[in-house]
Amino acid sequence: MIDDRLMERKRMVKHLQRIGYLRTDEVARAMEEVPRHLFLPDSLSHRAYEDCPLPIGSGQTISAPHMVALMVEELDLKEGQTVLEIGGGRGYHAAVISRVIGEKGRVISMEILPELAENGRMVLQELGYRNVEVVVGDGSLGHEACAPYHRISVACGAPSVPKKLLRQLPNGGKMLIPVGGPYHQELYRITRTGNKIRKEGLGGVLFVPLVGEHGF
């Protein structure tokens, strides 16, 4: 079964490379290594390597593999960085990020729903992802205790860019965040250079809404 799933991951990675979402060897290796099926409910594990979002309970979804690939590539991750992830779900996206930044890096994965956070925490621990910390809380406020973050990845749609997240980016820091309404958003890459903020649109996306003080 392990070999069967590995072959499925290899096929998924080749598909994502062919359609242009995977561009670097580092991200391709991470997505080939992380067992997406273990981050899904058992009833859906057989669909883990289809390129589509899937429900994970509590009205939430796991992003399609091409969207995970796009976001991780566009974050421009480097080994040893500290990354804040908002909307952690069951932990798959955090696991991919953790493999790209390596053992010296650190991922703070925030999830507002305790049941999803606990599930993700257990799976990540069982699989040995020691550089990921799961935090239950309002992601729209960020997590000041561990700030600043080299990168911030937001996997839920926000009505606007929360100012508290911007304040947790250092000089040279980057953030990916979908901004818009509950049924359509634009994915933005935000880069801080000193006191200046540059905002680049990367295309239309659809994520579940960001819930919290600065969300919906």
Backbone as CSV, one residue per row, in Angstrom:
resi,resn,N_x,N_y,N_z,CA_x,CA_y,CA_z,C_x,C_y,C_z
1,MET,0.823,-1.202,0.000,0.000,0.000,0.000,0.864,1.262,0.000
2,ILE,1.962,1.243,0.777,2.848,2.400,0.822,3.416,2.679,-0.553
3,ASP,3.880,1.616,-1.239,4.430,1.794,-2.580,3.364,2.307,-3.540
4,ASP,2.138,1.808,-3.414,1.049,2.268,-4.276,0.815,3.763,-4.080
5,ARG,0.810,4.223,-2.860,0.564,5.626,-2.587,1.739,6.488,-3.060
6,LEU,2.962,5.965,-2.938,4.115,6.706,-3.427,4.024,6.921,-4.932
7,MET,3.597,5.908,-5.648,3.445,6.051,-7.090,2.357,7.071,-7.420
8,GLU,1.297,7.100,-6.621,0.246,8.102,-6.827,0.805,9.508,-6.622
9,ARG,1.650,9.675,-5.608,2.238,10.993,-5.362,3.166,11.391,-6.503
10,LYS,3.929,10.435,-7.001,4.818,10.725,-8.134,4.016,11.162,-9.358
11,ARG,2.906,10.493,-9.603,2.069,10.882,-10.740,1.481,12.275,-10.529
12,MET,1.070,12.561,-9.279,0.544,13.886,-8.967,1.592,14.962,-9.226
13,VAL,2.806,14.719,-8.783,3.885,15.689,-8.964,4.175,15.902,-10.448
14,LYS,4.212,14.844,-11.212,4.461,14.991,-12.655,3.352,15.785,-13.324
15,HIS,2.113,15.545,-12.895,0.984,16.309,-13.428,1.144,17.789,-13.111
16,LEU,1.509,18.115,-11.876,1.652,19.510,-11.472,2.829,20.177,-12.174
17,GLN,3.869,19.419,-12.465,4.985,19.963,-13.231,4.571,20.209,-14.683
18,ARG,3.820,19.300,-15.227,3.397,19.415,-16.631,2.503,20.629,-16.853
19,ILE,1.626,20.940,-15.888,0.707,22.067,-16.068,1.284,23.374,-15.515
20,GLY,2.521,23.330,-15.028,3.243,24.547,-14.682,3.121,25.057,-13.272
21,TYR,2.500,24.292,-12.386,2.352,24.758,-11.012,3.563,24.425,-10.140
22,LEU,4.263,23.371,-10.468,5.491,23.019,-9.760,6.669,23.429,-10.632
23,ARG,7.544,24.307,-10.080,8.661,24.826,-10.868,10.023,24.479,-10.283
24,THR,10.081,24.199,-8.996,11.375,23.963,-8.358,11.470,22.539,-7.825
25,ASP,12.695,22.043,-7.794,12.927,20.679,-7.291,12.572,20.569,-5.817
26,GLU,12.823,21.644,-5.041,12.576,21.597,-3.599,11.102,21.381,-3.288
27,VAL,10.235,22.113,-3.964,8.804,21.969,-3.705,8.289,20.645,-4.255
28,ALA,8.804,20.232,-5.413,8.396,18.939,-5.981,8.748,17.795,-5.034
29,ARG,9.944,17.837,-4.456,10.352,16.777,-3.516,9.453,16.763,-2.294
30,ALA,9.118,17.963,-1.790,8.267,18.036,-0.606,6.893,17.440,-0.883
31,MET,6.314,17.757,-2.036,4.973,17.252,-2.343,4.993,15.765,-2.669
32,GLU,6.117,15.276,-3.138,6.242,13.833,-3.373,6.390,13.076,-2.057
33,GLU,6.996,13.725,-1.086,7.263,13.062,0.194,6.056,13.052,1.130
34,VAL,5.288,14.148,1.180,4.226,14.280,2.190,3.013,13.425,1.807
35,PRO,2.589,12.504,2.676,1.467,11.601,2.379,0.112,12.289,2.555
36,ARG,-0.380,12.927,1.506,-1.619,13.707,1.596,-2.791,12.869,2.107
37,HIS,-2.808,11.560,1.794,-3.947,10.723,2.182,-4.098,10.622,3.699
38,LEU,-3.012,10.808,4.444,-3.086,10.708,5.894,-3.651,11.976,6.537
39,PHE,-3.798,13.039,5.753,-4.361,14.287,6.263,-5.829,14.439,5.884
40,LEU,-6.409,13.376,5.374,-7.818,13.373,4.976,-8.624,12.425,5.846
41,PRO,-9.944,12.620,5.930,-10.783,11.607,6.578,-10.611,10.264,5.860
42,ASP,-10.699,9.170,6.598,-10.492,7.845,6.015,-11.386,7.593,4.806
43,SER,-12.596,8.130,4.856,-13.546,7.880,3.771,-13.142,8.539,2.456
44,LEU,-12.199,9.477,2.514,-11.774,10.174,1.294,-10.315,9.933,0.940
45,SER,-9.647,9.090,1.706,-8.211,8.903,1.474,-7.913,8.340,0.085
46,HIS,-8.870,7.598,-0.488,-8.648,7.032,-1.822,-8.640,8.096,-2.920
47,ARG,-9.092,9.309,-2.587,-9.109,10.418,-3.550,-7.998,11.430,-3.286
48,ALA,-7.063,11.075,-2.429,-6.078,12.039,-1.944,-5.259,12.678,-3.048
49,TYR,-4.977,11.957,-4.109,-4.062,12.475,-5.120,-4.764,12.950,-6.377
50,GLU,-6.065,13.150,-6.277,-6.794,13.859,-7.320,-6.507,15.352,-7.158
51,ASP,-6.449,16.065,-8.257,-6.125,17.490,-8.180,-7.395,18.319,-7.972
52,CYS,-7.943,18.192,-6.769,-9.159,18.933,-6.435,-9.213,19.114,-4.923
53,PRO,-9.944,20.147,-4.454,-10.147,20.296,-3.007,-11.090,19.216,-2.507
54,LEU,-10.952,18.863,-1.239,-11.787,17.826,-0.646,-12.223,18.256,0.754
55,PRO,-13.414,17.841,1.188,-13.878,18.214,2.533,-13.091,17.485,3.614
56,ILE,-12.807,18.213,4.704,-12.075,17.604,5.828,-12.871,17.696,7.124
57,GLY,-14.147,18.088,7.021,-14.992,18.190,8.206,-15.157,19.626,8.670
58,SER,-16.193,19.859,9.459,-16.477,21.180,10.040,-16.657,22.258,8.984
59,GLY,-17.108,21.868,7.786,-17.342,22.822,6.715,-16.087,23.339,6.043
60,GLN,-14.953,22.697,6.302,-13.669,23.141,5.744,-13.188,22.177,4.657
61,THR,-12.194,22.634,3.888,-11.646,21.796,2.818,-10.124,21.797,2.873
62,ILE,-9.543,20.764,2.273,-8.111,20.728,2.005,-7.934,21.245,0.586
63,SER,-6.990,22.160,0.383,-6.797,22.764,-0.932,-6.377,21.724,-1.965
64,ALA,-6.734,21.990,-3.228,-6.291,21.137,-4.326,-4.764,21.161,-4.389
65,PRO,-4.144,20.039,-4.775,-2.680,20.008,-4.868,-2.087,21.129,-5.713
66,HIS,-2.745,21.502,-6.826,-2.164,22.572,-7.646,-2.141,23.897,-6.901
67,MET,-3.125,24.123,-6.018,-3.147,25.373,-5.256,-2.066,25.372,-4.174
68,VAL,-1.853,24.228,-3.543,-0.759,24.115,-2.570,0.577,24.361,-3.267
69,ALA,0.757,23.739,-4.433,1.996,23.931,-5.184,2.199,25.398,-5.542
70,LEU,1.135,26.051,-6.039,1.228,27.459,-6.417,1.635,28.322,-5.226
71,MET,0.971,28.123,-4.092,1.241,28.972,-2.941,2.635,28.746,-2.371
72,VAL,3.048,27.499,-2.308,4.376,27.225,-1.764,5.457,27.766,-2.698
73,GLU,5.265,27.628,-4.000,6.233,28.183,-4.952,6.285,29.707,-4.848
74,GLU,5.133,30.356,-4.798,5.093,31.815,-4.794,5.581,32.418,-3.476
75,LEU,5.613,31.629,-2.416,6.157,32.121,-1.150,7.675,32.301,-1.210
76,ASP,8.321,31.622,-2.158,9.777,31.733,-2.297,10.471,31.379,-0.985
77,LEU,10.177,30.188,-0.484,10.701,29.747,0.800,12.196,29.445,0.738
78,LYS,12.873,29.692,1.859,14.291,29.397,1.993,14.514,28.513,3.225
79,GLU,15.552,27.725,3.161,15.867,26.844,4.288,16.109,27.663,5.549
80,GLY,15.526,27.187,6.655,15.738,27.818,7.952,14.792,28.945,8.289
81,GLN,13.836,29.261,7.403,12.914,30.359,7.674,11.854,29.985,8.711
82,THR,11.247,31.025,9.290,10.095,30.865,10.167,8.861,31.313,9.404
83,VAL,7.847,30.439,9.355,6.667,30.678,8.532,5.411,30.607,9.398
84,LEU,4.534,31.590,9.229,3.219,31.556,9.860,2.205,31.121,8.818
85,GLU,1.449,30.077,9.135,0.392,29.616,8.246,-0.955,29.875,8.919
86,ILE,-1.873,30.497,8.179,-3.211,30.792,8.690,-4.207,29.888,7.966
87,GLY,-5.050,29.196,8.742,-5.997,28.257,8.146,-5.357,26.899,7.962
88,GLY,-4.830,26.358,9.038,-4.029,25.138,8.966,-4.800,23.879,8.637
89,GLY,-6.121,23.860,8.914,-6.903,22.662,8.628,-6.338,21.446,9.329
90,ARG,-6.139,20.384,8.570,-5.593,19.140,9.141,-4.077,19.025,8.996
91,GLY,-3.432,20.080,8.502,-1.973,20.112,8.572,-1.202,19.800,7.309
92,TYR,-1.876,19.483,6.204,-1.145,19.079,4.987,-0.260,20.193,4.453
93,HIS,-0.805,21.383,4.311,-0.055,22.505,3.751,1.173,22.810,4.618
94,ALA,0.988,22.775,5.933,2.100,23.025,6.854,3.186,21.967,6.692
95,ALA,2.770,20.722,6.453,3.744,19.649,6.274,4.595,19.882,5.031
96,VAL,3.975,20.322,3.944,4.732,20.599,2.719,5.704,21.749,2.950
97,ILE,5.224,22.825,3.580,6.104,23.956,3.876,7.284,23.513,4.734
98,SER,7.005,22.677,5.734,8.058,22.259,6.662,9.178,21.501,5.966
99,ARG,8.825,20.751,4.936,9.841,19.992,4.201,10.692,20.896,3.329
100,VAL,10.119,21.995,2.860,10.893,22.922,2.030,11.869,23.733,2.882
101,ILE,11.458,24.188,4.061,12.329,25.022,4.892,13.297,24.201,5.733
102,GLY,13.085,22.883,5.812,14.032,22.010,6.486,13.930,22.006,7.999
103,GLU,14.744,21.182,8.622,14.681,20.979,10.064,15.028,22.237,10.859
104,LYS,15.833,23.118,10.269,16.199,24.346,10.976,15.119,25.419,10.856
105,GLY,14.139,25.195,9.991,13.025,26.118,9.859,11.931,25.803,10.863
106,ARG,10.927,26.667,10.886,9.826,26.485,11.844,8.518,26.966,11.224
107,VAL,7.468,26.175,11.398,6.142,26.541,10.925,5.211,26.696,12.131
108,ILE,4.560,27.849,12.228,3.484,28.050,13.191,2.192,27.957,12.387
109,SER,1.405,26.922,12.616,0.189,26.687,11.853,-1.026,27.001,12.723
110,MET,-1.798,28.031,12.340,-2.946,28.461,13.129,-4.250,27.937,12.527
111,GLU,-5.091,27.413,13.395,-6.407,26.907,12.991,-7.411,27.330,14.067
112,ILE,-8.513,27.932,13.650,-9.482,28.456,14.612,-10.404,27.372,15.161
113,LEU,-10.540,26.245,14.452,-11.425,25.161,14.889,-10.620,24.112,15.666
114,PRO,-10.875,23.959,16.958,-10.062,23.058,17.789,-10.036,21.618,17.288
115,GLU,-11.177,21.110,16.766,-11.209,19.716,16.343,-10.291,19.455,15.155
116,LEU,-10.207,20.405,14.237,-9.289,20.247,13.102,-7.847,20.401,13.560
117,ALA,-7.604,21.369,14.428,-6.248,21.588,14.927,-5.719,20.355,15.650
118,GLU,-6.551,19.728,16.472,-6.112,18.549,17.215,-5.826,17.386,16.282
119,ASN,-6.668,17.198,15.272,-6.424,16.146,14.297,-5.103,16.386,13.577
120,GLY,-4.900,17.622,13.124,-3.657,17.953,12.441,-2.447,17.763,13.326
121,ARG,-2.555,18.185,14.587,-1.437,18.040,15.521,-1.050,16.565,15.691
122,MET,-2.046,15.701,15.815,-1.766,14.276,16.012,-1.083,13.665,14.795
123,VAL,-1.598,13.985,13.596,-1.009,13.416,12.372,0.418,13.923,12.181
124,LEU,0.636,15.206,12.379,1.978,15.764,12.221,2.960,15.145,13.213
125,GLN,2.523,14.933,14.437,3.397,14.315,15.434,3.704,12.867,15.069
126,GLU,2.674,12.130,14.641,2.875,10.724,14.278,3.833,10.574,13.102
127,LEU,3.811,11.537,12.198,4.673,11.473,11.018,6.048,12.086,11.254
128,GLY,6.248,12.677,12.418,7.573,13.187,12.757,7.886,14.581,12.260
129,TYR,6.878,15.405,12.036,7.110,16.787,11.605,7.361,17.655,12.843
130,ARG,8.574,17.596,13.340,8.912,18.238,14.613,9.020,19.753,14.497
131,ASN,9.130,20.274,13.302,9.301,21.722,13.150,7.985,22.442,12.872
132,VAL,6.863,21.772,13.134,5.547,22.391,12.978,4.863,22.472,14.337
133,GLU,4.422,23.674,14.698,3.654,23.873,15.921,2.238,24.295,15.546
134,VAL,1.238,23.568,16.022,-0.157,23.884,15.733,-0.718,24.731,16.862
135,VAL,-1.321,25.872,16.502,-1.864,26.812,17.476,-3.347,27.028,17.183
136,VAL,-4.185,26.890,18.199,-5.609,27.195,18.045,-5.810,28.677,18.331
137,GLY,-6.383,29.389,17.368,-6.602,30.814,17.590,-7.097,31.532,16.355
138,ASP,-7.313,32.816,16.511,-7.810,33.685,15.457,-6.657,34.080,14.545
139,GLY,-6.593,33.462,13.383,-5.496,33.720,12.464,-5.463,35.129,11.917
140,SER,-6.614,35.816,11.921,-6.622,37.185,11.404,-5.806,38.133,12.280
141,LEU,-5.482,37.683,13.508,-4.649,38.468,14.417,-3.183,38.053,14.347
142,GLY,-2.915,36.968,13.620,-1.565,36.446,13.602,-1.196,35.805,14.927
143,HIS,0.114,35.674,15.162,0.597,35.058,16.408,1.843,35.826,16.832
144,GLU,1.616,36.894,17.575,2.696,37.818,17.900,3.798,37.180,18.741
145,ALA,3.463,36.133,19.468,4.446,35.514,20.363,5.674,35.010,19.624
146,CYS,5.511,34.626,18.369,6.639,34.076,17.606,7.065,34.979,16.452
147,ALA,6.465,36.161,16.356,6.793,37.099,15.275,8.189,37.704,15.510
148,PRO,8.835,38.195,14.429,8.338,38.307,13.045,8.530,37.008,12.272
149,TYR,7.870,36.935,11.122,7.911,35.756,10.263,8.497,36.115,8.901
150,HIS,9.401,35.289,8.431,9.947,35.516,7.093,8.854,35.424,6.028
151,ARG,7.908,34.514,6.273,6.817,34.303,5.335,5.514,34.072,6.100
152,ILE,4.409,34.568,5.517,3.068,34.301,6.054,2.223,33.753,4.912
153,SER,1.595,32.612,5.139,0.748,31.967,4.133,-0.669,31.882,4.679
154,VAL,-1.610,32.539,3.995,-3.006,32.561,4.440,-3.832,31.720,3.478
155,ALA,-4.427,30.648,3.986,-5.184,29.713,3.153,-6.681,29.860,3.372
156,CYS,-7.143,31.110,3.526,-8.566,31.412,3.629,-8.776,32.850,3.167
157,GLY,-9.943,33.099,2.561,-10.202,34.380,1.950,-10.530,35.468,2.961
158,ALA,-9.857,36.602,2.862,-10.056,37.719,3.783,-10.745,38.880,3.065
159,PRO,-11.549,39.670,3.808,-12.163,40.844,3.185,-11.151,41.926,2.842
160,SER,-10.035,41.966,3.554,-8.932,42.895,3.301,-7.694,42.313,3.983
161,VAL,-6.562,42.931,3.761,-5.323,42.431,4.373,-5.261,42.902,5.826
162,PRO,-5.281,41.979,6.790,-5.239,42.393,8.199,-3.945,43.129,8.543
163,LYS,-4.086,44.305,9.151,-2.916,45.110,9.483,-2.013,44.412,10.501
164,LYS,-2.626,43.603,11.364,-1.810,42.902,12.364,-0.869,41.894,11.714
165,LEU,-1.296,41.304,10.584,-0.405,40.390,9.865,0.736,41.161,9.209
166,LEU,0.429,42.326,8.644,1.475,43.144,8.028,2.540,43.516,9.049
167,ARG,2.118,43.800,10.273,3.080,44.205,11.311,3.971,43.049,11.758
168,GLN,3.591,41.820,11.417,4.398,40.666,11.800,5.355,40.218,10.686
169,LEU,5.418,41.021,9.612,6.388,40.793,8.536,7.617,41.676,8.749
170,PRO,8.817,41.128,8.696,10.023,41.955,8.801,10.404,42.518,7.433
171,ASN,11.433,43.316,7.387,11.972,43.806,6.125,12.349,42.610,5.240
172,GLY,11.829,42.580,4.022,12.083,41.456,3.124,11.089,40.323,3.262
173,GLY,10.185,40.429,4.232,9.193,39.384,4.434,8.121,39.394,3.358
174,LYS,7.524,38.229,3.135,6.488,38.088,2.115,5.265,37.376,2.690
175,MET,4.103,37.758,2.169,2.859,37.124,2.581,2.017,36.822,1.356
176,LEU,1.379,35.645,1.343,0.379,35.303,0.340,-0.976,35.299,1.025
177,ILE,-1.949,36.002,0.414,-3.274,36.070,1.032,-4.352,36.266,-0.036
178,PRO,-5.422,35.465,0.010,-6.562,35.694,-0.880,-7.449,36.795,-0.301
179,VAL,-7.803,37.773,-1.119,-8.613,38.902,-0.654,-9.829,39.059,-1.568
180,GLY,-11.000,39.200,-0.950,-12.220,39.394,-1.727,-13.434,38.940,-0.940
181,GLY,-14.489,38.554,-1.665,-15.716,38.098,-1.038,-15.687,36.615,-0.750
182,PRO,-16.777,36.072,-0.204,-16.806,34.644,0.159,-16.832,33.698,-1.035
183,TYR,-17.124,34.210,-2.242,-17.242,33.322,-3.405,-16.180,33.555,-4.469
184,HIS,-15.330,34.540,-4.268,-14.230,34.774,-5.207,-13.229,35.719,-4.556
185,GLN,-11.955,35.390,-4.718,-10.903,36.259,-4.195,-9.777,36.377,-5.222
186,GLU,-8.955,37.388,-5.019,-7.703,37.547,-5.759,-6.573,37.163,-4.821
187,LEU,-5.659,36.323,-5.309,-4.507,35.936,-4.495,-3.430,37.003,-4.654
188,TYR,-3.010,37.581,-3.529,-1.990,38.626,-3.554,-0.711,38.147,-2.881
189,ARG,0.408,38.585,-3.459,1.702,38.429,-2.784,2.123,39.811,-2.302
190,ILE,2.361,39.901,-1.015,2.711,41.172,-0.391,4.148,41.088,0.107
191,THR,4.953,42.079,-0.255,6.359,42.121,0.136,6.645,43.406,0.891
192,ARG,7.276,43.272,2.052,7.668,44.457,2.816,9.129,44.795,2.512
193,THR,9.361,46.038,2.141,10.714,46.561,1.976,10.813,47.832,2.796
194,GLY,11.409,47.724,3.962,11.427,48.856,4.876,10.007,49.189,5.302
195,ASN,9.597,50.435,5.096,8.234,50.848,5.423,7.287,50.734,4.231
196,LYS,7.793,50.252,3.121,6.980,50.159,1.918,6.399,48.754,1.764
197,ILE,5.150,48.709,1.291,4.453,47.448,1.059,4.122,47.350,-0.427
198,ARG,4.584,46.283,-1.074,4.261,46.055,-2.485,3.248,44.924,-2.579
199,LYS,2.205,45.129,-3.384,1.104,44.179,-3.504,0.991,43.743,-4.963
200,GLU,1.134,42.425,-5.202,1.070,41.879,-6.556,-0.093,40.899,-6.668
201,GLY,-0.925,41.048,-7.675,-2.003,40.104,-7.915,-1.512,38.887,-8.676
202,LEU,-1.907,37.708,-8.213,-1.461,36.457,-8.827,-2.593,35.679,-9.493
203,GLY,-3.811,36.258,-9.508,-4.921,35.574,-10.161,-6.065,35.252,-9.223
204,GLY,-7.186,34.870,-9.809,-8.375,34.560,-9.044,-8.315,33.198,-8.384
205,VAL,-8.850,33.110,-7.169,-8.865,31.862,-6.399,-10.185,31.788,-5.627
206,LEU,-10.406,30.647,-5.005,-11.587,30.479,-4.149,-11.203,29.663,-2.923
207,PHE,-11.195,30.330,-1.769,-10.891,29.686,-0.497,-12.081,29.844,0.443
208,VAL,-12.127,29.004,1.467,-13.119,29.194,2.512,-12.849,30.518,3.199
209,PRO,-13.849,31.177,3.788,-13.653,32.502,4.382,-12.752,32.466,5.617
210,LEU,-11.990,33.534,5.777,-11.226,33.752,6.994,-12.194,34.167,8.104
211,VAL,-12.180,33.425,9.200,-13.072,33.701,10.322,-12.252,34.338,11.439
212,GLY,-12.751,35.444,11.982,-12.029,36.073,13.077,-12.312,37.566,13.132
213,GLU,-11.593,38.245,13.997,-11.816,39.675,14.229,-11.652,40.504,12.960
214,HIS,-10.703,40.120,12.111,-10.474,40.857,10.872,-10.854,40.016,9.657
215,GLY,-11.729,39.056,9.867,-12.244,38.219,8.787,-13.727,38.430,8.611
216,PHE,-14.392,37.375,8.194,-15.841,37.459,7.972,-16.618,37.026,9.234
